[in-house]
Amino acid sequence: MPYKKPKIEKVFYSISEAAEMFGVNTSNIRFWENNFDILKPHKNAKGNRMFTKEDIENLKIIYHLLKERGLTIRGAQKKLKENKEDTLQNFEVVSRLQEIRQALIDIRDEL
């Protein structure tokens, strides 16, 4: 998964920081915002989008459905609407397994 954890934990992330975390363009983030109800970034006085940790978690789910599982926008919307809890649980399981796999690879490489 190309999600890159930020070096510094912040309260808010800009749209460019969010896009960089997922290796996508800012236009992808704006498009996803318009198409997914779970994504609601705050906007400052200038109208700049400011993403919270919850928004970043929602972006992880959207990224997973669209880029890793290959669903269409409609398919991902349907999945989140009909079975959000199952989708979240599956995403968490997959994420944890990827972390374990990476840890095992790191251990192997050290030996």
Contacts in CASP RR format, 6 or more apart in sequence:
PFRMAT RR
TARGET T0000
AUTHOR 0000-0000-0000
METHOD contacts of the structure
MODEL  1
MPYKKPKIEKVFYSISEAAEMFGVNTSNIRFWENNFDILKPHKNAKGNRM
FTKEDIENLKIIYHLLKERGLTIRGAQKKLKENKEDTLQNFEVVSRLQEI
RQALIDIRDEL
1 63 0 8 1.000
1 64 0 8 1.000
1 68 0 8 1.000
1 95 0 8 1.000
1 98 0 8 1.000
2 22 0 8 1.000
2 23 0 8 1.000
3 21 0 8 1.000
3 22 0 8 1.000
3 60 0 8 1.000
3 63 0 8 1.000
4 20 0 8 1.000
4 21 0 8 1.000
4 22 0 8 1.000
4 23 0 8 1.000
5 21 0 8 1.000
6 13 0 8 1.000
6 17 0 8 1.000
6 21 0 8 1.000
9 53 0 8 1.000
11 52 0 8 1.000
11 53 0 8 1.000
12 42 0 8 1.000
12 50 0 8 1.000
12 51 0 8 1.000
12 52 0 8 1.000
13 21 0 8 1.000
13 50 0 8 1.000
13 51 0 8 1.000
13 52 0 8 1.000
13 55 0 8 1.000
13 56 0 8 1.000
14 48 0 8 1.000
14 49 0 8 1.000
14 50 0 8 1.000
14 51 0 8 1.000
15 26 0 8 1.000
15 29 0 8 1.000
15 30 0 8 1.000
15 41 0 8 1.000
15 48 0 8 1.000
15 49 0 8 1.000
15 51 0 8 1.000
16 26 0 8 1.000
17 51 0 8 1.000
18 29 0 8 1.000
18 51 0 8 1.000
18 55 0 8 1.000
18 56 0 8 1.000
18 59 0 8 1.000
19 25 0 8 1.000
19 26 0 8 1.000
19 28 0 8 1.000
19 29 0 8 1.000
21 56 0 8 1.000
21 59 0 8 1.000
22 28 0 8 1.000
22 29 0 8 1.000
22 59 0 8 1.000
22 60 0 8 1.000
22 63 0 8 1.000
24 63 0 8 1.000
29 49 0 8 1.000
29 59 0 8 1.000
30 49 0 8 1.000
32 39 0 8 1.000
32 59 0 8 1.000
32 62 0 8 1.000
32 66 0 8 1.000
33 39 0 8 1.000
33 40 0 8 1.000
33 41 0 8 1.000
33 49 0 8 1.000
35 73 0 8 1.000
35 77 0 8 1.000
36 58 0 8 1.000
36 62 0 8 1.000
36 76 0 8 1.000
36 77 0 8 1.000
36 80 0 8 1.000
38 58 0 8 1.000
38 61 0 8 1.000
38 62 0 8 1.000
38 80 0 8 1.000
38 84 0 8 1.000
39 55 0 8 1.000
39 58 0 8 1.000
39 59 0 8 1.000
39 62 0 8 1.000
40 55 0 8 1.000
41 49 0 8 1.000
41 50 0 8 1.000
41 51 0 8 1.000
41 52 0 8 1.000
41 55 0 8 1.000
42 49 0 8 1.000
42 50 0 8 1.000
42 51 0 8 1.000
42 52 0 8 1.000
43 49 0 8 1.000
43 50 0 8 1.000
44 50 0 8 1.000
51 59 0 8 1.000
60 91 0 8 1.000
60 95 0 8 1.000
61 80 0 8 1.000
61 87 0 8 1.000
61 88 0 8 1.000
61 91 0 8 1.000
62 76 0 8 1.000
64 91 0 8 1.000
64 94 0 8 1.000
65 71 0 8 1.000
65 75 0 8 1.000
65 76 0 8 1.000
65 79 0 8 1.000
65 80 0 8 1.000
65 87 0 8 1.000
66 72 0 8 1.000
66 73 0 8 1.000
66 76 0 8 1.000
71 79 0 8 1.000
79 87 0 8 1.000
80 87 0 8 1.000
END
